[in-house]
Amino acid sequence: MSVAKVDPAHRILVVDDEPELRELLTERFKEENYAVFEASGGLEALEWLQQNPVDLVVTDLRMPKGDGRELLRQIQATLVPPPPVFITTGYSDFSPEQAFNEGASAFFSKPFSLDSLVAEMHRKLTSPKDRWKRRHPRLTAHAPIHFSAPSLSDAIRGRLVNLGRGGVFVSHAPDSLPRVSSEPVEFLLSFGGGAPTALEGLGIVRWVRSKAQSDGLPTGFGLEFVELEPSSLEWLLDYLSRSSPNSYIPKV
């Protein structure tokens, strides 16, 4: 285990079996005034995490000495609260849908933009209250993503909507699904009775399921929250403090 810098604003753990990539990430994170720690695999990382606090983990997926998926699971199961975990991978056998459902806070396919990864780190190291505060006026008069149900509880029971720590699953007809994009879009999830009456703001579509699955999973998409209207933000923060969901964006 090596230490790249001391006494900065945040502590970052980089987990990758490729020394060159670890060095590249470490040097860039040092430029952002982070304390950077390194591990060559999931087993080493988990052992270190049992004794040391960290603010964010960036981990490769496939590594011979403990893979990133098992590391993610163990972090979720053993650390309270679990730090954000960013998954990086060059393989397609672990999808964004799976990663976000299992608790990852970000997913990057190799090769990825280092600037984009750093920008996402800055965002995820900000508290949800500040991260989701509305900063921009409405982009459109009518939200391109619009869903309505009699109540949120009915929608959850019917597997139409489900909330995670950082976003929401929305069931949707396969012929008009939104596209995965890095650009935020307006969304409005309306509920007829009880609280909340709506969840409204800006979000990013992180994954899309265009075909219903044999296990009963419906078509739909995963939306990450970017900015929320004040009433939505207040309600969601209270909800998350009471429910503490494991998924960042649920798959159903």
C-alpha positions in Angstrom: 0.0 0.0 0.0 1.4 3.4 -1.0 0.5 6.9 0.0 0.6 9.6 -2.6 -0.2 12.7 -0.6 -1.2 13.6 3.0 -3.6 15.9 4.7 -5.9 16.9 1.8 -9.6 17.4 1.6 -10.5 13.8 0.7 -9.0 10.3 0.8 -9.2 8.2 -2.4 -8.4 4.5 -2.8 -7.4 3.4 -6.3 -7.7 -0.4 -6.9 -6.2 -1.8 -10.1 -3.8 -4.6 -11.0 -2.2 -2.5 -13.7 0.6 -0.4 -12.1 0.7 2.1 -15.0 -3.0 2.9 -14.7 -2.8 3.2 -10.9 0.1 5.6 -11.3 -1.8 7.6 -13.9 -4.9 7.9 -11.7 -2.9 8.6 -8.6 -0.9 11.5 -10.2 -4.1 13.1 -11.5 -5.9 12.8 -8.2 -2.9 14.3 -6.4 -3.4 17.3 -8.7 -6.9 17.7 -7.2 -5.4 17.8 -3.7 -6.7 14.3 -2.7 -4.8 11.8 -0.5 -4.4 8.8 -2.7 -3.9 5.2 -1.6 -3.3 2.3 -3.9 -4.1 -1.5 -3.9 -3.4 -4.0 -6.5 -6.6 -6.1 -6.0 -9.8 -6.4 -4.1 -8.5 -8.5 -1.3 -5.7 -6.1 -0.4 -8.2 -3.2 -0.7 -10.7 -4.8 1.6 -8.1 -5.6 4.2 -6.9 -2.0 4.1 -10.4 -0.6 4.3 -11.2 -2.5 7.5 -8.6 -0.4 9.3 -8.6 2.9 7.4 -11.3 5.4 6.5 -11.7 6.5 2.9 -14.0 8.9 1.1 -14.2 7.2 -2.3 -13.0 4.1 -4.0 -12.1 3.8 -7.7 -11.7 0.1 -8.7 -11.1 -2.0 -11.7 -13.5 -4.9 -12.3 -11.4 -7.8 -13.3 -8.3 -8.4 -11.1 -6.6 -11.7 -10.2 -6.3 -10.9 -6.5 -10.0 -10.1 -5.8 -12.3 -8.6 -8.4 -14.0 -5.2 -8.2 -17.6 -6.6 -8.0 -16.8 -8.6 -4.9 -15.1 -5.6 -3.4 -18.2 -3.5 -4.1 -20.4 -6.1 -2.3 -18.1 -6.3 0.7 -17.9 -2.6 1.0 -21.7 -2.4 0.9 -22.0 -5.2 3.5 -19.2 -4.2 6.0 -18.6 -0.4 5.9 -21.1 2.0 7.5 -21.7 4.2 5.8 -20.2 2.8 2.6 -18.1 5.2 0.6 -19.0 5.9 -3.1 -17.5 3.2 -5.3 -16.6 3.9 -9.0 -16.3 0.8 -11.2 -14.0 0.9 -14.3 -13.9 -1.9 -16.7 -13.0 -2.9 -20.3 -15.4 -5.8 -20.3 -19.2 -6.0 -21.0 -20.1 -8.8 -18.7 -21.0 -6.4 -15.8 -23.4 -3.7 -17.1 -24.1 -0.2 -15.7 -27.6 -1.6 -14.7 -26.0 -4.3 -12.6 -23.3 -2.0 -11.1 -25.7 0.8 -10.1 -28.1 -1.8 -8.7 -25.4 -3.4 -6.6 -24.4 0.0 -5.1 -21.8 1.5 -7.4 -22.0 5.3 -7.6 -20.4 5.6 -11.1 -19.5 3.3 -14.0 -16.8 4.0 -16.5 -16.0 1.8 -19.6 -12.4 1.7 -20.6 -11.0 3.7 -22.2 -12.6 6.5 -20.3 -12.1 10.3 -20.0 -10.0 11.1 -17.0 -11.5 14.6 -16.9 -15.0 13.1 -16.8 -14.0 10.7 -14.0 -12.5 13.5 -11.9 -15.6 15.7 -12.5 -17.8 12.9 -11.3 -15.6 12.4 -8.2 -16.0 16.1 -7.4 -19.7 15.7 -7.7 -20.0 12.5 -5.6 -17.8 13.9 -2.9 -20.4 16.7 -2.4 -23.2 16.0 0.1 -26.5 15.1 -1.6 -28.1 18.2 -0.3 -25.6 20.4 -2.1 -25.2 18.1 -5.1 -28.9 18.0 -5.9 -29.7 21.7 -5.2 -31.4 23.3 -8.2 -28.9 25.6 -10.0 -30.3 26.0 -13.5 -33.6 27.1 -14.9 -35.8 24.6 -16.6 -34.4 23.4 -19.9 -37.8 22.8 -21.5 -41.3 23.9 -20.8 -42.5 20.2 -20.7 -40.3 17.5 -19.2 -39.3 14.9 -21.8 -39.4 12.3 -19.1 -42.8 12.2 -17.6 -44.4 9.5 -15.5 -47.6 9.4 -13.4 -49.1 7.0 -10.9 -51.8 7.2 -8.2 -49.1 7.2 -5.5 -45.5 6.5 -5.0 -46.3 3.5 -2.8 -48.5 2.1 -5.5 -45.8 2.6 -8.1 -43.2 0.8 -6.0 -45.5 -2.1 -5.2 -46.4 -2.4 -8.9 -42.7 -2.4 -9.9 -43.2 0.8 -11.9 -40.9 3.0 -9.9 -38.2 2.4 -7.3 -35.9 4.8 -5.5 -32.2 4.3 -4.8 -29.5 6.4 -3.0 -28.8 8.4 -6.2 -31.5 7.8 -8.7 -34.7 6.0 -9.7 -35.9 3.1 -11.8 -38.8 4.1 -14.1 -40.8 1.4 -16.0 -41.5 2.6 -19.5 -42.9 1.3 -22.8 -40.2 -0.2 -25.0 -41.2 1.8 -28.1 -40.5 5.2 -26.5 -37.6 4.7 -24.1 -35.2 7.6 -23.6 -31.6 7.2 -24.8 -28.6 6.8 -22.6 -26.7 10.1 -22.6 -24.3 12.1 -20.5 -26.5 15.2 -21.0 -29.1 15.9 -18.3 -32.8 16.0 -19.1 -35.9 17.3 -17.3 -38.0 14.7 -15.6 -41.3 14.8 -13.7 -42.6 11.9 -11.8 -46.2 12.7 -10.7 -48.0 11.0 -7.9 -51.7 11.5 -7.2 -52.0 11.0 -3.4 -49.8 11.3 -0.3 -46.3 12.5 -0.2 -44.5 13.3 -2.4 -46.9 14.6 -5.0 -44.0 14.8 -7.4 -40.3 14.2 -7.9 -39.0 16.8 -10.3 -35.7 18.1 -11.6 -32.8 17.2 -13.9 -31.5 13.7 -14.4 -29.2 11.6 -16.5 -30.3 8.4 -18.1 -27.6 5.9 -17.1 -29.0 2.6 -18.6 -32.0 1.4 -20.6 -33.7 -2.0 -20.6 -35.5 -2.4 -23.9 -36.8 -5.9 -23.4 -38.7 -7.5 -20.6 -36.7 -10.1 -18.8 -37.6 -13.8 -18.1 -37.3 -13.1 -14.4 -40.1 -10.5 -14.6 -38.1 -7.4 -14.9 -40.1 -4.9 -17.0 -38.8 -2.6 -19.7 -37.6 0.8 -18.3 -34.6 2.9 -17.5 -32.3 4.0 -14.7 -32.2 7.8 -14.1 -29.6 9.4 -11.9 -30.6 12.6 -10.1 -28.6 15.7 -11.0 -30.7 18.6 -9.7 -34.0 18.6 -7.8 -36.7 21.1 -7.2 -36.7 22.3 -3.5 -39.7 20.4 -2.4 -38.5 17.2 -4.1 -35.0 17.6 -2.6 -36.4 18.1 0.9 -38.7 15.0 0.6 -36.0 12.8 -0.9 -33.4 13.6 1.7 -35.9 12.7 4.5 -36.8 9.5 2.6 -33.2 8.4 2.2 -32.4 9.1 5.9 -35.3 6.7 6.8 -34.9 4.0 4.2 -31.1 3.8 3.4 -31.4 1.8 0.2 -28.4 -0.2 -0.9 -28.8 0.4 -4.6 -27.6 3.6 -6.1 -30.1 3.2 -9.0 -32.3 0.1 -8.6 -32.9 -2.3 -11.5 -36.6 -2.6 -10.6 
